[in-house]
Amino acid sequence: MSDAIKHECGISVIRLLKPLDFYKKKYGTAFYGVNKMYLMMEKQHNRGQDGAGFASIKLDMNPGERYMSRVRSVQKQPIQDIFDQINERINTAFVEHPEYKDNVAAQKKNIPYIGEVLLGHVRYGTFGKNSIENVHPFLRQNNWMHRNLIVAGNFNMTNVLELFDNLVQLGQHPKEMADTVTVMEKIGHFLDDAVAKLYKQIKREGYNKLETSPLIAERLNLKKILKRAAKNFDGGYTMAGMLGHGDAFVLRDPSGIRPAYYYSDDEIVVVASERPAIQTVFNVPFNEVKELDPGSAIIIKKDGSSSLQEVLAPKERKACSFERIYFSRGSDKEIYQERKELGKLLFPQILDAIDHNIKKTVFSYIPNTAETSFFGLVKEVQNYLNKKKEEQILTIGSKITQEELHDILAVRPRIEKVAIKDAKLRTFITQDSSRDDLVAHVYDISYGSVELDDNLVIIDDSIVRGTTLKKSILGILDRLSPKKIIVVSSAPQIRYPDCYGIDMAKLEDFVAFKAALALHKDRNTMDEVEKIYQKCVEQVNSHDADVINYVKDFYAPFTANQISDKIGELLSPHDIKAEVKIIYQTIESLHEACPKNLGDWYFTGNYPTPGGNRVVNRAFINFFEGKNERAY
């Protein structure tokens, strides 16, 4: 994606099912879980580089012994920083107490971070400052072991104000109005309530105060707690948590917006945001890593038993299609095939754009993450050429000469590495003119890779803002003197903000929105734009279920091709010589390529939760009123 957008977070939960001695004997270290968590977080570092956090719980510790540990970082390499801190603590303990090295019981008692229940998180900051206070996991402490709650997640809630007010009505005084805090406190409230009720019930059964503790842990119903807490959640989420006594859970939203996968055997239970991380770290085959169903939670009790339980009734599945296009690692078996299919399905539009002249067309891609869809495109070009060759040979028949046969077979896709990213822009220069000059030199080109008057086809994951295309890529590609530059997006036009975890909050950031606005101005229909604004304003105080996405009306007068053509005009530098053509994936082809992941609200405006419609209307109001602020 030439215009990188911040997105997603990544989680990992590891529950060791055997005593730590087992891992020491089998794998040579009682820190097996910590080592695996490091790998799980590194294998998901693509999901978050603003911060990282790790927490662990030790089971069956005596009163007065530390049983919870947490470490977080917002350093440049936060995952590395976290585990450097952990290793330093471990190594210091071994230096000061050499007797710990072969004594697992002593390690568990005296060294932090070693434990049976572990939670890791990598963060992209979609909201709030990137300070240590905003980094997961979050900790809710209490002297009662059962009431200690550690939470981390990949989520955004659209109804933070409502959730905040709910807490106030319950008598709480939340320290801030952030979705992470409100979610944790909501779960914490019902956890407190459940523990208090169990305590009274167990006391009535004749047990003394000391005897109640293990019975509370045994009887605590996490499904019921999560069901009560998540009743009013509106958003996309995969939420992980640990209780002080050792229970753990991962809950997925009812529409399956955010991803979650799990694997278990007789040694471990592991849950993560991406399947390949589990496959690679634990060396397990694709079909043994399962997807957590929407609305369900995997609940792991202190005794090690785990179960899948439906917490909220599942809705129509709307798993995020951007995960498949760009966010998730392409090493997943299904995602790899889907990305190739996305490239393949773009070929008919490209063929029309080059007037079927493949001989005079060079195919390439920017950036490296578009490589897989590029493979799919090239394979389809080859299939097309093979079919044409067969037709030509069969038409000529036995009279074909060796020279004619050679000429026919010599036609193949012209594939070149046209552009190479040279360096990441450093924004230490604040003047716009100087900064633009730096941006223009982010990419280098391969001189001689394109001949005079060739068509140049460049495939990208997605064209979001188009800034890098306009200020850098198109200008340097024009130096190769192509006749036409065709930039192809494997994703459809991004028209609407996301409110479920991706940092796409403002309509005016999207080049598709700018293009539609320009078309309204060209047609003198800005009065219609004002009418849309008035409709959005009228709905501000409506109940979520009644809110309609009126921003769809903004795009309705124009075809997708008309908007794409206008985008081509907007992104073309004033001094460019080549004709610029922009091609986007169609919605129909997106669904064909990713049939199990139909979450497409950023392209279609079809939000899976009521809060999405409220957010998009608020974003339009902000645009019209000139407010440079987020809509959620």
C-alpha positions as CSV (number, residue, x, y, z in Angstrom):
1,M,0.0,0.0,0.0
2,S,1.8,3.1,-1.2
3,D,-0.1,5.2,1.3
4,A,0.3,3.2,4.5
5,I,-2.6,3.4,6.9
6,K,-2.4,2.4,10.5
7,H,-4.7,-0.4,11.5
8,E,-5.4,-3.4,13.6
9,C,-3.8,-4.7,16.7
10,G,-2.6,-8.2,17.4
11,I,-3.2,-10.5,20.4
12,S,-1.9,-13.8,21.6
13,V,-2.9,-15.9,24.5
14,I,-0.9,-19.0,25.6
15,R,-2.1,-21.4,28.3
16,L,0.3,-24.0,29.4
17,L,-1.5,-27.2,30.4
18,K,1.3,-29.0,32.0
19,P,3.4,-28.1,35.1
20,L,6.5,-25.9,34.3
21,D,8.7,-28.9,35.2
22,F,7.3,-30.7,32.1
23,Y,8.5,-28.0,29.8
24,K,11.9,-27.8,31.5
25,K,12.4,-31.6,30.9
26,K,11.0,-31.7,27.4
27,Y,12.2,-28.4,26.0
28,G,15.1,-27.5,28.3
29,T,13.6,-24.4,29.9
30,A,10.7,-23.5,32.2
31,F,10.5,-20.3,30.2
32,Y,9.0,-22.2,27.3
33,G,5.8,-20.1,27.4
34,V,7.7,-16.8,27.5
35,N,9.8,-17.8,24.5
36,K,6.8,-18.9,22.5
37,M,5.0,-15.6,23.3
38,Y,8.0,-13.7,22.0
39,L,7.7,-15.6,18.7
40,M,3.9,-15.2,18.6
41,M,4.3,-11.4,19.0
42,E,7.1,-11.1,16.5
43,K,5.1,-13.1,13.9
44,Q,2.3,-10.6,14.3
45,H,4.4,-7.4,14.5
46,N,2.8,-6.4,11.1
47,R,-0.3,-5.7,13.2
48,G,1.2,-3.1,15.5
49,Q,4.4,-1.2,15.9
50,D,3.4,1.7,18.1
51,G,3.5,-0.3,21.3
52,A,3.6,-3.8,22.8
53,G,2.7,-5.4,26.1
54,F,3.0,-8.7,27.9
55,A,1.3,-10.1,31.0
56,S,1.5,-13.4,32.8
57,I,-0.2,-15.2,35.7
58,K,1.3,-17.9,37.9
59,L,-1.1,-20.5,39.2
60,D,-1.5,-21.7,42.8
61,M,0.9,-19.2,44.4
62,N,0.8,-18.7,48.2
63,P,-0.5,-15.4,49.8
64,G,2.2,-12.8,49.7
65,E,3.9,-14.3,46.6
66,R,3.7,-12.3,43.4
67,Y,1.5,-14.1,40.9
68,M,0.9,-11.4,38.2
69,S,3.5,-9.6,36.0
70,R,3.1,-7.0,33.3
71,V,5.5,-5.1,31.1
72,R,4.7,-2.6,28.3
73,S,6.8,-0.5,25.9
74,V,6.4,2.3,23.4
75,Q,10.1,2.2,22.3
76,K,11.0,2.1,18.6
77,Q,11.1,-1.7,18.7
78,P,8.6,-2.4,21.5
79,I,8.5,-6.2,21.2
80,Q,12.3,-6.4,21.4
81,D,12.3,-3.9,24.3
82,I,9.8,-5.9,26.3
83,F,11.7,-9.2,26.0
84,D,15.0,-7.5,26.6
85,Q,13.5,-6.3,29.9
86,I,12.2,-9.8,30.7
87,N,15.6,-11.4,29.9
88,E,17.4,-8.9,32.0
89,R,15.3,-9.7,35.0
90,I,15.8,-13.4,34.4
91,N,19.5,-13.2,33.9
92,T,20.0,-10.9,36.9
93,A,18.1,-13.4,39.1
94,F,20.3,-16.3,37.8
95,V,23.5,-14.3,38.5
96,E,22.4,-13.3,42.0
97,H,20.9,-16.8,42.8
98,P,22.7,-19.5,40.7
99,E,20.7,-22.2,42.6
100,Y,17.6,-21.1,40.6
101,K,18.9,-22.4,37.3
102,D,17.9,-26.0,37.8
103,N,15.1,-25.4,40.3
104,V,11.8,-24.7,38.5
105,A,9.9,-24.2,41.8
106,A,12.4,-21.5,42.9
107,Q,12.1,-19.8,39.4
108,K,8.4,-19.7,39.6
109,K,8.3,-18.3,43.1
110,N,11.0,-15.7,42.7
111,I,11.3,-14.6,39.0
112,P,8.6,-12.5,37.4
113,Y,7.0,-13.3,34.0
114,I,7.4,-17.0,34.2
115,G,3.9,-18.4,34.5
116,E,1.2,-20.8,33.0
117,V,-1.1,-18.1,31.6
118,L,0.3,-15.5,29.2
119,L,-1.2,-12.6,27.2
120,G,0.6,-10.6,24.5
121,H,-0.4,-7.6,22.5
122,V,1.0,-5.5,19.7
123,R,-0.6,-2.1,19.1
124,Y,-1.4,0.4,16.4
125,G,-2.7,3.5,18.0
126,T,-6.0,4.4,16.1
127,F,-7.1,6.7,18.9
128,G,-5.5,8.5,21.8
129,K,-1.9,9.4,22.4
130,N,0.8,6.8,21.9
131,S,1.9,6.8,25.6
132,I,2.6,3.9,27.8
133,E,-0.9,4.4,29.5
134,N,-2.6,3.6,26.2
135,V,-0.7,0.3,25.6
136,H,-2.4,-3.0,26.3
137,P,-2.7,-5.2,28.4
138,F,-4.7,-3.1,30.9
139,L,-4.8,-4.2,34.5
140,R,-7.6,-3.9,37.0
141,Q,-6.2,-4.8,40.4
142,N,-7.9,-6.0,43.5
143,N,-6.9,-7.8,46.7
144,W,-9.3,-10.6,45.9
145,M,-7.5,-12.8,43.4
146,H,-10.6,-13.5,41.4
147,R,-11.3,-9.8,40.8
148,N,-7.9,-9.0,39.2
149,L,-8.6,-8.6,35.5
150,I,-6.0,-8.2,32.7
151,V,-7.5,-7.2,29.3
152,A,-6.1,-6.7,25.8
153,G,-7.8,-6.6,22.5
154,N,-8.1,-5.7,18.9
155,F,-11.1,-3.5,18.8
156,N,-12.9,-0.2,18.5
157,M,-16.3,0.6,19.9
158,T,-18.6,3.0,18.1
159,N,-20.7,3.7,21.2
160,V,-18.1,4.7,23.8
161,L,-20.3,7.5,25.2
162,E,-23.1,5.0,25.8
163,L,-20.8,2.5,27.5
164,F,-19.3,5.3,29.6
165,D,-22.8,6.5,30.7
166,N,-23.7,2.9,31.6
167,L,-20.8,2.7,34.0
168,V,-21.8,6.0,35.5
169,Q,-25.3,4.7,36.0
170,L,-23.9,1.7,37.7
171,G,-22.3,4.1,40.2
172,Q,-18.7,3.9,38.9
173,H,-16.4,6.9,38.2
174,P,-14.3,5.9,35.1
175,K,-11.0,7.6,34.9
176,E,-11.3,8.4,31.2
177,M,-13.7,8.1,28.3
178,A,-11.7,5.6,26.2
179,D,-13.2,2.4,24.8
180,T,-10.4,0.2,26.3
181,V,-11.1,1.6,29.8
182,T,-14.9,1.3,29.5
183,V,-14.8,-2.2,28.1
184,M,-12.5,-3.4,30.9
185,E,-14.6,-1.7,33.6
186,K,-17.8,-3.1,32.2
187,I,-16.4,-6.7,32.4
188,G,-14.9,-5.8,35.8
189,H,-18.2,-4.7,37.1
190,F,-20.0,-7.9,36.3
191,L,-16.9,-9.9,37.5
192,D,-17.2,-8.2,40.9
193,D,-20.9,-8.8,41.0
194,A,-20.5,-12.6,40.2
195,V,-17.7,-13.0,42.8
196,A,-19.7,-11.3,45.5
197,K,-22.8,-13.5,44.8
198,L,-20.7,-16.7,44.7
199,Y,-19.1,-15.7,48.0
200,K,-22.4,-15.2,49.7
201,Q,-23.8,-18.5,48.2
202,I,-20.7,-20.5,49.3
203,K,-20.8,-19.0,52.8
204,R,-24.4,-20.1,53.1
205,E,-23.4,-23.6,52.2
206,G,-21.3,-23.7,55.4
207,Y,-17.8,-23.0,54.1
208,N,-15.5,-20.6,56.0
209,K,-14.0,-17.5,54.3
210,L,-10.7,-19.2,53.5
211,E,-12.4,-22.1,51.9
212,T,-14.5,-20.0,49.6
213,S,-11.6,-18.9,47.4
214,P,-10.9,-22.1,45.4
215,L,-14.7,-22.7,45.1
216,I,-15.2,-19.3,43.6
217,A,-12.6,-20.0,41.0
218,E,-14.2,-23.4,40.2
219,R,-17.8,-22.0,39.9
220,L,-17.2,-18.7,38.3
221,N,-19.2,-18.5,35.0
222,L,-17.2,-16.5,32.6
223,K,-19.7,-16.9,29.8
224,K,-22.4,-15.3,31.9
225,I,-20.1,-12.4,32.9
226,L,-19.1,-11.8,29.3
227,K,-22.7,-12.0,28.1
228,R,-23.8,-9.3,30.5
229,A,-20.8,-7.1,29.9
230,A,-20.9,-7.3,26.1
231,K,-24.7,-6.9,25.8
232,N,-24.4,-3.3,24.5
233,F,-21.0,-3.4,22.7
234,D,-21.2,-1.9,19.3
235,G,-18.0,-2.4,17.4
236,G,-15.6,-4.9,16.0
237,Y,-13.5,-6.8,18.5
238,T,-11.4,-9.7,19.5
239,M,-11.0,-9.3,23.2
240,A,-8.7,-11.3,25.5
241,G,-8.6,-11.4,29.2
242,M,-7.1,-13.2,32.2
243,L,-8.4,-13.4,35.8
244,G,-6.0,-13.3,38.7
245,H,-6.7,-16.9,39.7
246,G,-5.9,-18.3,36.2
247,D,-9.1,-18.3,34.1
248,A,-8.7,-16.8,30.6
249,F,-10.9,-16.0,27.7
250,V,-11.0,-14.7,24.1
251,L,-14.3,-13.2,22.9
252,R,-15.1,-12.4,19.2
253,D,-17.7,-9.9,18.1
254,P,-21.0,-11.3,16.7
255,S,-20.3,-10.2,13.1
256,G,-16.8,-11.7,13.1
257,I,-15.3,-8.3,12.1
258,R,-12.0,-8.8,13.8
259,P,-10.1,-12.2,13.3
260,A,-9.3,-14.8,15.9
261,Y,-7.8,-18.4,15.6
262,Y,-7.0,-21.1,18.1
263,Y,-5.2,-24.4,18.5
264,S,-5.0,-26.8,21.4
265,D,-3.4,-30.1,22.3
266,D,-2.4,-31.8,25.5
267,E,0.4,-29.3,26.2
268,I,-1.0,-25.8,25.2
269,V,-4.0,-23.8,24.2
270,V,-3.1,-20.8,22.0
271,V,-5.2,-18.1,20.5
272,A,-4.0,-15.4,18.1
273,S,-5.2,-12.8,15.6
274,E,-3.5,-14.7,12.7
275,R,-3.4,-18.3,11.9
276,P,0.1,-18.5,10.3
277,A,1.6,-17.2,13.6
278,I,0.2,-20.3,15.4
279,Q,1.2,-22.6,12.5
280,T,4.8,-21.4,12.4
281,V,5.5,-21.0,16.2
282,F,4.0,-24.4,17.2
283,N,4.7,-26.2,13.9
284,V,1.1,-27.4,13.3
285,P,-0.7,-28.0,10.0
286,F,-3.3,-25.5,8.6
287,N,-6.3,-27.7,9.2
288,E,-5.6,-28.0,13.0
289,V,-5.8,-24.3,13.6
290,K,-9.5,-23.3,13.9
291,E,-11.3,-20.0,13.5
292,L,-13.2,-18.7,16.5
293,D,-16.9,-18.4,15.6
294,P,-18.5,-14.9,15.6
295,G,-20.1,-14.2,18.9
296,S,-18.3,-17.0,20.6
297,A,-15.6,-17.2,23.3
298,I,-12.9,-19.7,24.0
299,I,-12.9,-20.0,27.8
300,I,-10.0,-21.7,29.6
301,K,-10.6,-22.5,33.2
302,K,-8.0,-22.5,35.9
303,D,-8.0,-26.4,35.9
304,G,-6.9,-26.2,32.2
305,S,-10.2,-27.3,30.7
306,S,-11.2,-25.3,27.7
307,S,-14.5,-24.9,25.9
308,L,-16.1,-22.9,23.0
309,Q,-19.2,-21.1,24.1
310,E,-21.6,-18.9,22.3
311,V,-21.7,-15.6,24.3
312,L,-23.7,-13.4,21.9
313,A,-26.0,-14.6,19.1
314,P,-24.0,-14.5,15.8
315,K,-25.1,-12.0,13.2
316,E,-24.5,-12.1,9.5
317,R,-20.8,-12.8,9.0
318,K,-19.0,-9.6,8.0
319,A,-15.3,-10.5,8.6
320,C,-13.0,-7.7,7.5
321,S,-12.1,-8.0,3.8
322,F,-9.1,-5.6,4.3
323,E,-7.5,-8.4,6.4
324,R,-7.4,-10.5,3.3
325,I,-6.3,-7.7,0.9
326,Y,-3.6,-6.2,3.0
327,F,-3.5,-6.3,6.9
328,S,-3.0,-10.0,7.6
329,R,0.2,-11.7,6.6
330,G,0.0,-13.2,3.2
331,S,1.5,-16.5,4.4
332,D,-1.9,-17.8,5.4
333,K,-2.9,-20.5,2.9
334,E,-6.4,-19.0,2.2
335,I,-5.2,-15.4,2.1
336,Y,-2.4,-16.2,-0.3
337,Q,-4.9,-17.8,-2.7
338,E,-7.4,-14.9,-2.3
339,R,-4.8,-12.3,-3.0
340,K,-3.8,-14.1,-6.2
341,E,-7.5,-14.3,-7.1
342,L,-7.8,-10.5,-6.6
343,G,-5.1,-9.9,-9.1
344,K,-6.5,-12.4,-11.6
345,L,-10.0,-10.7,-11.5
346,L,-8.5,-7.3,-12.4
347,F,-7.2,-8.5,-15.8
348,P,-10.3,-7.9,-17.9
349,Q,-10.3,-4.2,-17.0
350,I,-6.6,-4.0,-17.6
351,L,-6.9,-5.7,-21.0
352,D,-9.5,-3.0,-22.1
353,A,-7.2,-0.2,-20.7
354,I,-4.3,-1.4,-22.8
355,D,-6.4,-2.0,-25.9
356,H,-5.5,-5.7,-25.8
357,N,-1.9,-4.8,-26.7
358,I,0.1,-7.0,-24.4
359,K,3.3,-6.8,-26.5
360,K,3.6,-3.2,-25.7
361,T,2.8,-3.5,-22.0
362,V,5.1,-3.8,-19.0
363,F,3.6,-5.3,-15.7
364,S,4.9,-4.4,-12.3
365,Y,3.8,-3.7,-8.7
366,I,4.2,-1.3,-5.8
367,P,4.8,-1.9,-2.9
368,N,6.1,-5.4,-2.0
369,T,2.9,-6.4,-0.2
370,A,1.1,-6.2,-3.6
371,E,3.4,-9.0,-4.9
372,T,0.9,-11.8,-4.4
373,S,-1.9,-10.2,-6.3
374,F,0.7,-9.4,-9.0
375,F,1.4,-13.1,-9.3
376,G,-2.3,-13.7,-9.8
377,L,-2.5,-11.0,-12.5
378,V,0.5,-12.3,-14.4
379,K,-0.7,-15.9,-14.3
380,E,-4.0,-14.7,-15.8
381,V,-2.1,-12.8,-18.5
382,Q,-0.2,-16.0,-19.3
383,N,-3.5,-18.0,-19.5
384,Y,-4.9,-15.4,-21.8
385,L,-1.8,-15.5,-24.1
386,N,-1.7,-19.3,-24.1
387,K,-5.3,-19.4,-25.3
388,K,-4.5,-16.8,-28.0
389,K,-1.5,-18.9,-29.1
390,E,-3.6,-22.1,-29.3
391,E,-6.1,-20.2,-31.5
392,Q,-3.4,-18.8,-33.8
393,I,-1.6,-22.2,-34.2
394,L,-4.9,-24.0,-34.9
395,T,-6.0,-21.4,-37.4
396,I,-2.8,-21.7,-39.4
397,G,-2.7,-25.5,-39.0
398,S,0.0,-27.7,-40.6
399,K,1.1,-24.9,-42.9
400,I,2.7,-23.0,-40.0
401,T,6.4,-22.2,-40.5
402,Q,9.1,-22.4,-37.9
403,E,9.5,-18.6,-38.0
404,E,5.7,-18.1,-37.5
405,L,5.7,-20.6,-34.6
406,H,8.6,-18.9,-33.0
407,D,6.9,-15.5,-33.3
408,I,3.7,-16.8,-31.7
409,L,5.4,-18.6,-28.8
410,A,7.8,-15.6,-28.1
411,V,4.9,-13.5,-26.9
412,R,4.8,-13.5,-23.1
413,P,4.1,-11.0,-20.3
414,R,6.8,-8.4,-19.9
415,I,7.5,-8.4,-16.1
416,E,9.8,-5.8,-14.6
417,K,10.8,-4.5,-11.2
418,V,10.1,-0.9,-12.2
419,A,10.1,0.9,-8.8
420,I,12.1,0.2,-5.7
421,K,11.5,1.9,-2.3
422,D,14.8,3.4,-1.4
423,A,14.2,4.8,2.1
424,K,11.5,5.7,4.6
425,L,10.8,9.4,4.6
426,R,12.0,11.2,7.7
427,T,9.8,14.1,8.5
428,F,12.5,16.2,10.2
429,I,11.9,19.0,7.6
430,T,8.7,20.9,8.3
431,Q,8.4,23.2,5.2
432,D,5.9,21.7,2.8
433,S,8.1,22.3,-0.3
434,S,11.1,20.6,1.2
435,R,9.1,17.7,2.5
436,D,7.5,17.2,-0.9
437,D,10.9,17.0,-2.5
438,L,11.9,14.3,0.0
439,V,8.7,12.3,-0.7
440,A,9.4,12.5,-4.5
441,H,12.6,10.6,-3.9
442,V,11.3,7.8,-1.7
443,Y,11.2,5.5,-4.8
444,D,13.9,4.7,-7.3
445,I,13.1,3.5,-10.8
446,S,14.8,0.9,-13.0
447,Y,15.9,2.9,-16.0
448,G,15.6,0.9,-19.2
449,S,12.8,-1.3,-17.9
450,V,10.2,0.4,-20.1
451,E,10.5,1.2,-23.8
452,L,9.2,4.4,-25.4
453,D,5.4,4.4,-25.9
454,D,4.9,1.2,-23.8
455,N,1.9,0.9,-21.5
456,L,3.0,0.5,-17.8
457,V,0.7,-1.4,-15.5
458,I,1.4,-1.0,-11.8
459,I,-0.7,-3.0,-9.2
460,D,-1.1,-1.7,-5.7
461,D,-3.0,-3.2,-2.7
462,S,-5.2,-0.1,-2.3
463,I,-5.3,3.5,-3.3
464,V,-6.5,5.3,-0.2
465,R,-5.4,8.9,-0.2
466,G,-3.3,8.8,-3.3
467,T,-0.7,11.2,-1.8
468,T,2.3,9.1,-2.6
469,L,1.1,8.4,-6.1
470,K,0.7,12.1,-6.8
471,K,3.8,13.4,-5.1
472,S,6.2,10.6,-5.9
473,I,5.3,7.5,-7.8
474,L,3.6,8.8,-10.9
475,G,6.3,11.5,-11.4
476,I,9.2,9.1,-11.3
477,L,7.4,6.5,-13.5
478,D,6.8,9.2,-16.1
479,R,10.6,9.5,-16.4
480,L,10.5,6.1,-18.2
481,S,8.5,7.7,-21.0
482,P,5.6,5.3,-21.1
483,K,2.6,6.1,-23.3
484,K,0.1,5.3,-20.5
485,I,0.5,4.6,-16.8
486,I,-2.2,2.3,-15.5
487,V,-2.4,2.1,-11.7
488,V,-4.5,-0.8,-10.5
489,S,-5.9,-1.3,-7.0
490,S,-6.6,-4.8,-5.8
491,A,-9.1,-3.2,-3.4
492,P,-12.3,-1.3,-4.5
493,Q,-12.6,2.4,-3.9
494,I,-12.4,3.3,-0.2
495,R,-15.4,5.7,0.2
496,Y,-16.4,5.4,3.9
497,P,-14.6,5.6,7.3
498,D,-13.9,2.5,9.3
499,C,-14.8,2.5,13.0
500,Y,-13.9,-1.0,14.0
501,G,-10.2,-0.8,14.5
502,I,-8.6,0.7,11.4
503,D,-7.3,4.3,11.3
504,M,-9.6,5.6,8.5
505,A,-11.7,8.2,10.3
506,K,-12.1,11.2,8.0
507,L,-14.0,11.2,4.7
508,E,-11.9,14.0,3.2
509,D,-8.8,11.9,3.5
510,F,-10.1,9.5,0.8
511,V,-9.3,10.3,-2.8
512,A,-12.5,8.7,-3.8
513,F,-14.4,11.2,-1.7
514,K,-12.4,14.1,-3.1
515,A,-13.2,12.8,-6.6
516,A,-16.9,12.6,-6.0
517,L,-16.9,16.1,-4.5
518,A,-15.1,17.3,-7.6
519,L,-17.7,15.7,-9.8
520,H,-20.5,17.4,-7.8
521,K,-18.7,20.7,-8.4
522,D,-18.3,20.0,-12.1
523,R,-22.0,19.3,-12.4
524,N,-23.1,22.2,-10.1
525,T,-24.9,19.8,-7.7
526,M,-23.4,21.1,-4.5
527,D,-27.0,21.9,-3.3
528,E,-27.5,18.1,-3.2
529,V,-24.4,17.8,-1.0
530,E,-25.9,20.3,1.4
531,K,-29.2,18.3,1.5
532,I,-27.2,15.2,2.5
533,Y,-25.6,17.2,5.3
534,Q,-29.1,18.3,6.5
535,K,-30.3,14.7,6.5
536,C,-27.2,13.7,8.6
537,V,-27.8,16.5,11.1
538,E,-31.5,15.6,11.5
539,Q,-30.4,12.1,12.6
540,V,-27.9,13.1,15.2
541,N,-30.2,12.3,18.1
542,S,-32.0,9.3,16.5
543,H,-31.8,5.9,18.0
544,D,-29.0,3.8,16.5
545,A,-31.5,1.3,14.9
546,D,-33.1,4.2,13.0
547,V,-30.0,5.8,11.6
548,I,-29.5,5.5,7.8
549,N,-26.2,6.0,6.0
550,Y,-27.1,9.1,3.9
551,V,-23.5,9.4,2.7
552,K,-24.3,6.8,0.1
553,D,-26.3,9.5,-1.6
554,F,-23.1,11.5,-2.0
555,Y,-21.7,8.8,-4.4
556,A,-25.0,7.6,-6.0
557,P,-25.1,10.0,-9.0
558,F,-21.8,8.7,-10.3
559,T,-20.6,5.3,-11.7
560,A,-17.5,3.7,-10.2
561,N,-15.7,4.3,-13.5
562,Q,-16.6,8.0,-13.5
563,I,-15.1,8.3,-10.0
564,S,-12.0,6.4,-11.0
565,D,-11.4,8.6,-14.0
566,K,-11.7,11.7,-11.8
567,I,-9.3,10.2,-9.4
568,G,-6.9,9.8,-12.3
569,E,-7.2,13.5,-13.0
570,L,-6.7,14.5,-9.4
571,L,-3.6,12.4,-8.9
572,S,-1.9,13.3,-12.2
573,P,1.0,15.7,-11.6
574,H,0.6,18.9,-13.6
575,D,3.7,18.2,-15.7
576,I,3.2,14.5,-16.4
577,K,3.5,13.5,-20.0
578,A,2.0,10.0,-19.9
579,E,-1.8,9.4,-19.8
580,V,-2.8,8.2,-16.3
581,K,-5.5,5.6,-15.8
582,I,-6.8,4.4,-12.4
583,I,-8.5,1.0,-12.1
584,Y,-10.1,-0.3,-9.0
585,Q,-11.3,-3.8,-8.1
586,T,-15.1,-4.2,-8.4
587,I,-17.2,-5.1,-5.3
588,E,-18.4,-8.2,-7.2
589,S,-14.9,-9.4,-7.8
590,L,-13.9,-8.7,-4.2
591,H,-16.7,-10.9,-3.0
592,E,-15.8,-13.6,-5.5
593,A,-12.1,-13.6,-4.4
594,C,-12.9,-13.5,-0.6
595,P,-16.3,-15.3,-0.3
596,K,-16.0,-15.9,3.5
597,N,-15.0,-12.4,4.4
598,L,-17.7,-10.1,3.2
599,G,-17.1,-7.1,5.5
600,D,-16.9,-4.3,2.9
601,W,-18.3,-1.3,4.7
602,Y,-15.4,1.0,3.8
603,F,-16.2,0.3,0.1
604,T,-20.0,0.0,0.1
605,G,-21.2,1.8,3.3
606,N,-23.0,-1.3,4.4
607,Y,-22.0,-1.2,8.1
608,P,-22.5,-4.4,10.1
609,T,-23.5,-2.6,13.3
610,P,-25.9,0.4,13.8
611,G,-23.1,2.5,15.2
612,G,-21.3,2.4,11.8
613,N,-24.1,4.5,10.2
614,R,-23.9,7.0,13.0
615,V,-20.2,7.3,12.6
616,V,-20.3,7.9,8.8
617,N,-23.0,10.5,9.1
618,R,-20.9,12.3,11.9
619,A,-17.9,12.1,9.6
620,F,-19.9,13.9,6.8
621,I,-21.1,16.5,9.2
622,N,-17.5,17.2,10.3
623,F,-16.5,17.5,6.6
624,F,-19.2,19.9,5.7
625,E,-18.7,22.0,8.8
626,G,-14.9,22.1,8.3
627,K,-14.1,20.3,11.5
628,N,-10.8,18.4,11.4
629,E,-11.7,15.8,14.0
630,R,-12.5,12.1,14.2
631,A,-16.1,10.9,14.0
632,Y,-15.8,8.4,16.8
